[in-house]
Amino acid sequence: MLVHLQIRDFAIIDSVELELAGGLTAFTGETGAGKSIIVDAVMLAIGGRASAEMLRHGAERAEITATFDVKGDGRVRSWLEEQSLADDVDEIVLRRVIGRDGRSRQYVNGQTLPTQAVRELGDCLIDIHGQQEFQSLVRRDMQRQLVDEHGGHAALLDPVRALALEWRRLTDECEALADLARDRVSRIELLRYQVGELEALNLADDEVAGLLDERSRLANRGRLAEAARNAIALAYDGDGADAHALTARALTMLRGAAALDTRLAGPSRLLEEAVIGLGEAGSALGAYLEALDADPARQEFVERRVAAVEDLARKHRVTPEQLPRQFEDLRRQLATLEHSELVLGDLEQRITGVRAQYHIAAGALSTSRRSASKRLASGVTSLMRQLGMPGGRFEISVESNAGADPAQDGVDRLEFLVSANPGQPVKPVAKVASGGELSRISLAVQVAAAHRNAETCMIFDEVDAGIGGGVAEIVGRKLRELADRGQVLCVTHLAQVASQAHHQLRVNKLTDGRASRTMVTALTAEERVEELARMLGGIEITRKAREHAREMLRTAG
């Protein structure tokens, strides 16, 4: 639900801030006051096309901020997760900034994102009727979704999608194996040679690290021996001047003194431990020096072994440490190729079986779609005739391609067809020329489908174009009926529509002769009476017009 909208320096608006609620909100005002500019601003917030001409005259930049309550909206949370944004939020803030040079930046909760990504989010947040750029009714995917939601096809769609994914997975696996099998003989020969080389090398899992460490030790034997001898001389065997001898003398002195003062017992124990530790270090260093004696044969073996490992690693373009894993990978590839004919045959059988299951499931979905399409089309046709299109007809074409490859949405091609005038053939709804007719058809579809997600804000612009009287009242009632499920915003010129709203905002254009600006005011109950009376009457608002306005509000409830 759209809960807050802030617009700055956009078109003839210098600054407007709106708090919005659920239910039906009507935007009213004189022609040219800027009602549709509000809709244009919302479109920009959700990723609409921007240009420098949209800025208010003299401004350096325009800024639109739209805040949405998305508590419990799973689709929005999924989108946020896909974009690696925090998905545990209850509020989304969309901000669009357009500069004088025509460049714009789009933010979601303060983070810059590409406009296309924000448009995807906008599809979850707002459904605009009356603007072809955002009119969801003209999109084939949304048409199919409307039919499926109206028909309650979730249980039929689940197996279709699961089988389509399984078919694609098996097909990809089969194609990858077939690619390998095309040069099967030469590939097997190469793999056998490579595996043979690695088998002959017979590397243990952790052998490479040990070999590299040993080669370094053997190559630096002189420096290591000198360091060890110097350390022994200083720590243990230095003709009485080493650390071990000096520490032992200190210990002897303290032991005698400790008999006189027990506080010296602690330092005595530490010196005793140091003497023991120095002795052990001396023994270890002595053993190290003995083991460090060079074995020419061992050194030659290590050098040859390391050279062989590094040579094979270069051939396979891996590090020496990765050779054991490379060996296992090549063995698996060889085993797969040697049994590829059997594996391919098994895969092809599984693909055939999954495809058959898919078309059974897709056929059941197609049958249900045709039935749901007829019901929905009948309901929309009836509503169109109530909404000022007496000869209107609405049809849904469902064409099925039983031989098509499995797809997650089934094998059907759905299209909404409409004729707004008697005697005219039905045409794709995307080709309906009148914005008002398209908005009313959208209204009819939304009411007939009875599917709408309550988290999605719906905006109707020009829905009352070219109508009046009783038809306008019916349009208002249907909008209010739709708003009972969530939030509907409507730009209207007709009192019959505005009177059905739960909330009413008046849009005024003010001018001082040099510049114009738009302001938006939320109307109180009495102010609504005055505004409706203005919409009903002429230049002068009469007592009768006011009484009529009050009656309309009472009737609307």
Secondary structure, DSSP 8 states (H G I E B T S, - for coil): -EEEEEEEEETTEEEEEEE--SEEEEEE-STTSSHHHHHHHHHHHTT----GGGB-TT-SEEEEEEEEE-TT-HHHHHHHHHTT-----SEEEEEEEEETTS-EEEEETTEE--HHHHHHHHHHHEEEES-TTTBGGG-HHHHHHHHHHHHT-HHHHHHHHHHHHHHHHHHHHHHHHHHHHHTHHHHHHHHHHHHHHHHHHT--TTHHHHHHHHHHHHHTHHHHHHHHHHHHHHHT-STT-SHHHHHHHHHHHHHHHHTT-GGGHHHHHHHHHHHHHHHHHHHHHHHHHHHTS--HHHHHHHHHHHHHHHHHHHHHTS-GGGHHHHHHHHHHHHHHHHTHHHHHHHHHHHHHHHHHHHHHHHHHHHHHHHHHHHHHHHHHHHHHHHTT-TT-EEEEEEEE-TTS---TT-SEEEEEEEE-STT---EEGGG---HHHHHHHHHHHHHHH----TTSEEEEESTTTT--HHHHHHHHHHHHHHHTTSEEEEE-S-HHHHTT-SEEEEEEEEE-SS-EEEEEEE--HHHHHHHHHHHHS-SS--HHHHHHHHHHHHHH-
